[in-house]
Every structure is written in structure tokens, then in C-alpha cells.
């Protein structure tokens, strides 16, 4: 059903093989998009995320303490991950500052 395909990494530009086994794994997990980065660049990005600086916040929706991977803006509400996902699913997030 699946065949190995050659893709090009959007970060480093190198070609990499998206194997039939990886495609089956993606299909089993319900992942619809092919990977856009080679395994090395995916690994590097994962490590960068793990080392990212987290900033403390108070969630604007539930009032709980949480952390976010960006510097919060004083004039914009910031949500914990749970509230953000819920509000996004309900279509109740405010428009981003640049899109008003």
C-alpha cells in the first residue's frame, strides 16, 4: 500500500526518504500531512523546544498559574494550555494583534 518517497527538508534543503513504515505509522496515528523536515532537523527542533525558556503567567480564563514559551504581552490575554485549546476549539479566541 505504501511506498518509500523522497521529500525535501524545508529547513536544510536536503532530500530524505519518508519510508513506507513511517507512512503506515503516520496513517495509524491519523496524521494526514507528510513530514516537512528530515529526521535530523525534526530532532534538532524537538531539542530546541525542550530547552526553550518558559515565562510564568496567570491564565486569563481560569486564573491558574502556568508557563508559556513566549514573553507575555501586558495588553493581551494569555491562557494556560488547557484553556487555550478549549477556547480555540470553541472559536472564542480574540483576533491576533496583527490581524485587527
DSSP file (Angstrom, degrees, kcal/mol; ACC not computed):
  #  RESIDUE AA STRUCTURE BP1 BP2  ACC     N-H-->O    O-->H-N    N-H-->O    O-->H-N    TCO  KAPPA ALPHA  PHI   PSI    X-CA   Y-CA   Z-CA
    1    1 A X              0   0    0      0, 0.0     2,-0.3     0, 0.0    19,-0.0   0.000 360.0 360.0 360.0 -49.7    0.0    0.0    0.0
    2    2 A X        -     0   0    0     18,-0.0     2,-0.3     3,-0.0    18,-0.2  -0.739 360.0-166.7 -99.8 148.4    2.7    2.5    1.0
    3    3 A X        -     0   0    0     -2,-0.3    15,-0.1    16,-0.1     2,-0.0  -0.968  33.5 -96.3-128.7 148.0    6.0    3.1   -0.9
    4    4 A X        -     0   0    0     -2,-0.3     2,-0.3    13,-0.1    15,-0.2  -0.369  45.3-168.2 -57.3 137.2    9.1    4.9    0.1
    5    5 A X  E     -A   18   0A   0     13,-1.8    13,-3.3    -2,-0.0     2,-0.5  -0.970  19.0-126.2-130.8 150.6    9.0    8.5   -1.2
    6    6 A X  E     +A   17   0A   0     -2,-0.3     2,-0.3    11,-0.2    11,-0.2  -0.831  31.2 179.1 -97.9 127.8   11.8   11.2   -1.4
    7    7 A X  E     -A   16   0A   0      9,-3.1     9,-2.7    -2,-0.5     2,-0.5  -0.799  25.0-124.3-121.6 164.7   11.0   14.5    0.2
    8    8 A X  E     -A   15   0A   0     -2,-0.3     7,-0.2     7,-0.2     2,-0.2  -0.954  26.2-121.6-114.6 130.0   13.0   17.7    0.6
    9    9 A X     >  -     0   0    0      5,-2.9     4,-1.0    -2,-0.5    28,-0.2  -0.461   9.4-147.7 -69.5 133.2   13.5   19.3    4.1
   10   10 A X  T  4 S+     0   0    0     26,-2.6    27,-0.1    -2,-0.2    -1,-0.1   0.666  95.0  45.4 -76.6 -15.4   12.2   22.8    4.4
   11   11 A X  T  4 S+     0   0    0     25,-0.3    -1,-0.1     3,-0.1    26,-0.1   0.924 129.8  14.2 -90.7 -56.1   15.0   23.7    6.9
   12   12 A X  T  4 S-     0   0    0      2,-0.1    -2,-0.1    26,-0.0     3,-0.1   0.619  90.4-129.7 -99.9 -13.8   18.2   22.3    5.5
   13   13 A X     <  +     0   0    0     -4,-1.0     2,-0.1     1,-0.3    -3,-0.1   0.417  60.3 136.1  82.2  -2.8   17.1   21.6    1.9
   14   14 A X        -     0   0    0     -6,-0.1    -5,-2.9     1,-0.1    -1,-0.3  -0.452  56.9-115.0 -78.2 152.3   18.4   18.0    1.9
   15   15 A X  E     -A    8   0A   0     -7,-0.2     2,-0.3    -2,-0.1    -7,-0.2  -0.598  36.3-180.0 -80.9 146.9   16.4   15.1    0.5
   16   16 A X  E     -A    7   0A   0     -9,-2.7    -9,-3.1    -2,-0.2     2,-0.5  -0.977  28.2-111.3-144.7 157.9   15.2   12.4    2.9
   17   17 A X  E     -A    6   0A   0     -2,-0.3     2,-1.0   -11,-0.2   -11,-0.2  -0.793  13.4-156.2 -95.8 125.9   13.2    9.2    2.5
   18   18 A X  E     -A    5   0A   0    -13,-3.3   -13,-1.8    -2,-0.5   -15,-0.1  -0.865  32.9-143.2 -95.0  98.6    9.7    9.0    4.0
   19   19 A X     >  -     0   0    0     -2,-1.0     4,-2.4   -15,-0.2     5,-0.2  -0.108  18.0-115.6 -70.1 161.3    9.6    5.2    4.3
   20   20 A X  H  > S+     0   0    0      1,-0.2     4,-2.2     2,-0.2     5,-0.2   0.877 118.7  53.9 -59.8 -38.2    6.6    3.0    3.8
   21   21 A X  H  > S+     0   0    0      2,-0.2     4,-2.2     1,-0.2    -1,-0.2   0.906 108.4  47.8 -63.8 -42.2    6.9    2.1    7.5
   22   22 A X  H  > S+     0   0    0      2,-0.2     4,-2.7     1,-0.2    -2,-0.2   0.895 110.4  52.6 -65.0 -39.3    6.8    5.7    8.6
   23   23 A X  H  X S+     0   0    0     -4,-2.4     4,-2.5     2,-0.2    -2,-0.2   0.904 108.9  49.4 -63.1 -40.8    3.8    6.4    6.3
   24   24 A X  H  X S+     0   0    0     -4,-2.2     4,-2.6     2,-0.2    -1,-0.2   0.906 110.8  50.6 -63.7 -41.4    2.0    3.4    7.9
   25   25 A X  H  X S+     0   0    0     -4,-2.2     4,-1.9     2,-0.2    -2,-0.2   0.937 110.5  48.8 -60.8 -47.4    2.8    4.9   11.3
   26   26 A X  H  <>S+     0   0    0     -4,-2.7     5,-2.7     1,-0.2     4,-0.5   0.916 111.9  49.4 -58.0 -44.6    1.5    8.3   10.3
   27   27 A X  H ><5S+     0   0    0     -4,-2.5     3,-1.1     1,-0.2    -1,-0.2   0.907 109.0  52.0 -63.3 -42.2   -1.7    6.7    9.0
   28   28 A X  H 3<5S+     0   0    0     -4,-2.6    -1,-0.2     1,-0.3    -2,-0.2   0.851 111.4  47.7 -61.7 -34.7   -2.2    4.7   12.2
   29   29 A X  T 3<5S-     0   0    0     -4,-1.9    -1,-0.3    -5,-0.2    -2,-0.2   0.486 116.5-114.6 -85.1  -3.6   -1.9    7.9   14.2
   30   30 A X  T < 5 +     0   0    0     -3,-1.1     2,-0.5    -4,-0.5    -3,-0.2   0.671  61.7 154.2  78.9  16.5   -4.3    9.8   12.0
   31   31 A X      < -     0   0    0     -5,-2.7    -1,-0.3    -6,-0.2    -2,-0.1  -0.695  21.4-176.0 -82.1 123.8   -1.6   12.2   10.7
   32   32 A X        +     0   0    0     -2,-0.5     2,-0.3    -3,-0.1    -1,-0.2   0.762  55.1  74.2 -93.7 -28.0   -2.5   13.5    7.3
   33   33 A X  S    S-     0   0    0     -7,-0.1     2,-0.1     1,-0.1     3,-0.1  -0.646  78.1-121.1 -94.3 144.5    0.5   15.6    6.3
   34   34 A X        -     0   0    0     -2,-0.3    -2,-0.1     1,-0.1     2,-0.1  -0.431  45.2 -89.1 -70.6 154.0    3.9   14.3    5.2
   35   35 A X        -     0   0    0      1,-0.1    -1,-0.1    -2,-0.1     4,-0.1  -0.403  31.8-161.3 -64.0 143.7    6.8   15.4    7.3
   36   36 A X  S    S+     0   0    0      2,-0.1   -26,-2.6    -3,-0.1     2,-0.3   0.525  71.4  57.4-101.8  -9.9    8.3   18.7    6.1
   37   37 A X  S    S-     0   0    0    -28,-0.2   -28,-0.1   -27,-0.1    -2,-0.0  -0.919  85.6-112.6-123.8 148.9   11.6   18.2    7.9
   38   38 A X     >  -     0   0    0     -2,-0.3     4,-2.6     1,-0.1     5,-0.2  -0.273  41.0-100.2 -69.1 163.2   14.2   15.5    7.7
   39   39 A X  H  > S+     0   0    0      1,-0.2     4,-2.3     2,-0.2     5,-0.2   0.868 122.9  52.8 -55.8 -38.1   14.7   13.3   10.8
   40   40 A X  H  > S+     0   0    0      2,-0.2     4,-2.3     1,-0.2    -1,-0.2   0.926 111.9  44.0 -65.0 -44.5   17.8   15.3   11.9
   41   41 A X  H  > S+     0   0    0      2,-0.2     4,-2.4     1,-0.2    -2,-0.2   0.860 112.3  53.1 -69.9 -35.1   16.0   18.7   11.7
   42   42 A X  H  X S+     0   0    0     -4,-2.6     4,-2.1     2,-0.2    -1,-0.2   0.923 110.9  47.6 -62.7 -43.1   13.0   17.3   13.5
   43   43 A X  H  X S+     0   0    0     -4,-2.3     4,-2.3    -5,-0.2    -2,-0.2   0.914 111.2  50.4 -63.6 -43.7   15.3   16.1   16.3
   44   44 A X  H  X S+     0   0    0     -4,-2.3     4,-2.2     1,-0.2    -2,-0.2   0.917 111.3  48.4 -61.3 -44.0   17.0   19.4   16.5
   45   45 A X  H  X S+     0   0    0     -4,-2.4     4,-2.3     2,-0.2    -1,-0.2   0.882 109.4  53.0 -64.3 -38.6   13.7   21.3   16.7
   46   46 A X  H  X S+     0   0    0     -4,-2.1     4,-2.0     1,-0.2    -1,-0.2   0.921 110.1  48.0 -62.4 -43.9   12.5   18.9   19.4
   47   47 A X  H  X S+     0   0    0     -4,-2.3     4,-1.4     1,-0.2    -2,-0.2   0.894 110.1  52.2 -63.7 -40.5   15.6   19.6   21.4
   48   48 A X  H  < S+     0   0    0     -4,-2.2     4,-0.4     1,-0.2     3,-0.2   0.902 109.1  49.8 -62.7 -41.2   15.2   23.4   21.0
   49   49 A X  H >< S+     0   0    0     -4,-2.3     3,-1.0     1,-0.2    -1,-0.2   0.894 108.3  53.1 -64.1 -39.4   11.6   23.2   22.2
   50   50 A X  H 3< S+     0   0    0     -4,-2.0    -1,-0.2     1,-0.2    -2,-0.2   0.796 113.3  43.8 -65.9 -27.9   12.7   21.2   25.3
   51   51 A X  T 3< S+     0   0    0     -4,-1.4    -1,-0.2    -3,-0.2    -2,-0.2   0.378  87.1 126.5 -97.0   2.6   15.3   23.9   26.1
   52   52 A X    <   -     0   0    0     -3,-1.0     2,-0.3    -4,-0.4    -3,-0.1  -0.249  66.9-108.9 -64.6 148.5   13.0   26.9   25.5
   53   53 A X        -     0   0    0     16,-0.2     2,-0.4     1,-0.0    -1,-0.1  -0.613  31.5-149.7 -76.5 134.0   12.6   29.5   28.2
   54   54 A X        -     0   0    0     -2,-0.3     2,-0.4    15,-0.1    15,-0.2  -0.872   3.6-150.4-107.2 140.7    9.2   29.4   29.8
   55   55 A X  E     -B   68   0B   0     13,-3.2    13,-2.1    -2,-0.4    15,-0.2  -0.921  19.7-118.9-112.9 134.0    7.6   32.6   31.2
   56   56 A X  E     +B   67   0B   0     -2,-0.4     2,-0.3    11,-0.2    11,-0.3  -0.451  39.6 168.9 -72.7 142.1    5.2   32.5   34.2
   57   57 A X  E     -B   66   0B   0      9,-2.8     9,-2.1    -2,-0.1     2,-0.5  -0.923  36.5-126.8-140.8 166.3    1.6   33.7   33.6
   58   58 A X  E     -B   65   0B   0     -2,-0.3    20,-0.3     7,-0.2     7,-0.2  -0.994  42.5-113.9-112.4 122.3   -1.8   33.7   35.3
   59   59 A X     >  -     0   0    0      5,-3.0     4,-1.5    -2,-0.5    20,-0.3  -0.326  14.7-145.5 -60.7 130.2   -4.4   32.3   32.9
   60   60 A X  T  4 S+     0   0    0     18,-2.7    -1,-0.2     1,-0.2    19,-0.1   0.663  96.2  42.6 -70.6 -16.6   -6.9   35.0   31.8
   61   61 A X  T  4 S+     0   0    0     17,-0.2    -1,-0.2     3,-0.1    18,-0.1   0.884 131.3  13.5 -96.4 -48.2   -9.7   32.4   31.7
   62   62 A X  T  4 S-     0   0    0      2,-0.1    -2,-0.1    18,-0.0    17,-0.1   0.596  89.5-126.3-109.8 -12.9   -9.2   30.2   34.8
   63   63 A X     <  +     0   0    0     -4,-1.5     2,-0.1     1,-0.3    -3,-0.1   0.477  60.1 139.5  82.9   1.7   -6.8   32.1   36.9
   64   64 A X        -     0   0    0     -6,-0.1    -5,-3.0     1,-0.1    -1,-0.3  -0.429  58.4-107.3 -78.3 154.7   -4.3   29.3   37.4
   65   65 A X  E     +B   58   0B   0     -7,-0.2     2,-0.3    -2,-0.1    -7,-0.2  -0.592  53.0 150.5 -76.0 142.4   -0.6   29.7   37.2
   66   66 A X  E     -B   57   0B   0     -9,-2.1    -9,-2.8    -2,-0.2     2,-0.3  -0.904  36.6-118.7-155.5 179.4    1.0   28.4   34.1
   67   67 A X  E     -B   56   0B   0     -2,-0.3     2,-0.3   -11,-0.3   -11,-0.2  -0.956  18.1-164.7-129.8 153.3    4.0   29.0   31.8
   68   68 A X  E     -B   55   0B   0    -13,-2.1   -13,-3.2    -2,-0.3     4,-0.1  -0.951  28.2-124.4-133.7 153.6    4.2   29.9   28.1
   69   69 A X  S    S+     0   0    0     -2,-0.3     2,-0.3   -15,-0.2   -16,-0.2   0.085  89.9  59.3 -87.9  25.9    7.2   29.8   25.7
   70   70 A X  S    S-     0   0    0    -15,-0.2     2,-0.6     0, 0.0   -15,-0.2  -0.964  95.9 -92.0-145.7 160.2    6.9   33.5   24.8
   71   71 A X        -     0   0    0     -2,-0.3    -2,-0.1     1,-0.1   -17,-0.0  -0.650  50.2-125.5 -75.1 117.5    7.1   36.8   26.5
   72   72 A X        -     0   0    0     -2,-0.6     2,-0.4   -16,-0.2    -1,-0.1  -0.323  16.6-127.6 -66.1 146.3    3.5   37.7   27.5
   73   73 A X    >   -     0   0    0      3,-0.1     3,-1.1     1,-0.1    -1,-0.1  -0.780   6.5-139.7 -94.0 136.9    2.1   41.0   26.4
   74   74 A X  T 3  S+     0   0    0     -2,-0.4    -1,-0.1     1,-0.2    -2,-0.0   0.811 101.3  48.7 -64.5 -30.4    0.5   43.2   29.1
   75   75 A X  T 3  S+     0   0    0      2,-0.1     2,-0.4    -3,-0.0    -1,-0.2   0.344 103.5  68.7 -96.8   7.6   -2.3   44.3   26.8
   76   76 A X  S <  S-     0   0    0     -3,-1.1    -3,-0.1    18,-0.0     2,-0.1  -0.971  84.4-112.6-126.4 140.3   -3.3   40.8   25.5
   77   77 A X        -     0   0    0     -2,-0.4     2,-0.4    -5,-0.1    -4,-0.1  -0.436  29.3-158.0 -67.8 144.2   -4.9   37.9   27.4
   78   78 A X        -     0   0    0    -20,-0.3   -18,-2.7    -2,-0.1     2,-0.3  -0.984   7.9-160.1-125.8 137.4   -2.7   34.9   27.9
   79   79 A X        -     0   0    0     -2,-0.4   -20,-0.1   -20,-0.3     2,-0.0  -0.822  21.1-111.4-119.6 153.3   -4.2   31.4   28.6
   80   80 A X     >  -     0   0    0     -2,-0.3     4,-2.7     1,-0.1     5,-0.2  -0.324  46.1-100.1 -69.0 166.0   -2.9   28.2   30.0
   81   81 A X  H  > S+     0   0    0      1,-0.2     4,-2.4     2,-0.2     5,-0.2   0.896 121.7  51.4 -59.7 -42.3   -2.7   25.3   27.5
   82   82 A X  H  > S+     0   0    0      1,-0.2     4,-2.1     2,-0.2    -1,-0.2   0.935 114.1  42.0 -62.3 -47.9   -6.0   23.7   28.6
   83   83 A X  H  > S+     0   0    0      2,-0.2     4,-3.1     1,-0.2     5,-0.3   0.887 112.6  54.9 -67.9 -38.6   -8.0   27.0   28.3
   84   84 A X  H  X S+     0   0    0     -4,-2.7     4,-2.5     1,-0.2     5,-0.2   0.942 110.1  45.8 -59.3 -47.4   -6.3   27.9   25.0
   85   85 A X  H  X S+     0   0    0     -4,-2.4     4,-2.4    -5,-0.2    -1,-0.2   0.911 114.6  48.2 -62.7 -42.2   -7.2   24.6   23.4
   86   86 A X  H  X S+     0   0    0     -4,-2.1     4,-1.9    -5,-0.2    -2,-0.2   0.947 114.0  45.3 -64.0 -48.6  -10.8   24.9   24.7
   87   87 A X  H  X>S+     0   0    0     -4,-3.1     5,-2.9     1,-0.2     4,-0.6   0.871 112.9  51.4 -64.1 -37.3  -11.2   28.4   23.5
   88   88 A X  H ><5S+     0   0    0     -4,-2.5     3,-1.0    -5,-0.3    -1,-0.2   0.927 109.8  49.1 -65.0 -44.1   -9.7   27.7   20.2
   89   89 A X  H 3<5S+     0   0    0     -4,-2.4    -2,-0.2     1,-0.3    -1,-0.2   0.848 113.1  47.7 -63.6 -33.9  -12.0   24.7   19.7
   90   90 A X  H 3<5S-     0   0    0     -4,-1.9    -1,-0.3    -5,-0.2    -2,-0.2   0.520 111.9-121.4 -83.8  -5.8  -15.0   26.9   20.6
   91   91 A X  T <<5S+     0   0    0     -3,-1.0    -3,-0.2    -4,-0.6    -2,-0.1   0.798  77.0 123.4  70.9  29.0  -13.8   29.6   18.2
   92   92 A X      < +     0   0    0     -5,-2.9     2,-0.3    -6,-0.2    -4,-0.2   0.214  28.9 119.5-109.7  14.5  -13.7   32.1   21.1
   93   93 A X        -     0   0    0     -6,-0.5     3,-0.1    -5,-0.1    -9,-0.0  -0.595  68.2-112.6 -78.1 140.6  -10.1   33.3   20.9
   94   94 A X        -     0   0    0     -2,-0.3     3,-0.1     1,-0.1    -1,-0.1  -0.346  42.4 -90.3 -65.6 154.4   -9.6   37.0   20.3
   95   95 A X        -     0   0    0      1,-0.1    -1,-0.1     2,-0.1     5,-0.1  -0.375  50.0 -99.0 -62.4 141.3   -8.0   38.0   17.0
   96   96 A X    >   -     0   0    0      1,-0.1     3,-2.0     3,-0.1     4,-0.2  -0.275  35.9-108.7 -59.1 151.9   -4.2   38.2   17.0
   97   97 A X  G >  S+     0   0    0      1,-0.3     3,-0.9     2,-0.2    -1,-0.1   0.829 116.4  52.9 -54.8 -38.7   -2.9   41.8   17.4
   98   98 A X  G 3  S+     0   0    0      1,-0.2    -1,-0.3     2,-0.1    -2,-0.1   0.535 105.4  55.7 -77.0  -5.5   -1.6   42.0   13.8
   99   99 A X  G <         0   0    0     -3,-2.0    -1,-0.2     1,-0.2    -2,-0.2   0.201 360.0 360.0-114.1  15.3   -5.0   41.0   12.3
  100  100 A X    <         0   0    0     -3,-0.9    -1,-0.2    -4,-0.2    -2,-0.1   0.490 360.0 360.0 -78.1 360.0   -7.3   43.5   13.7
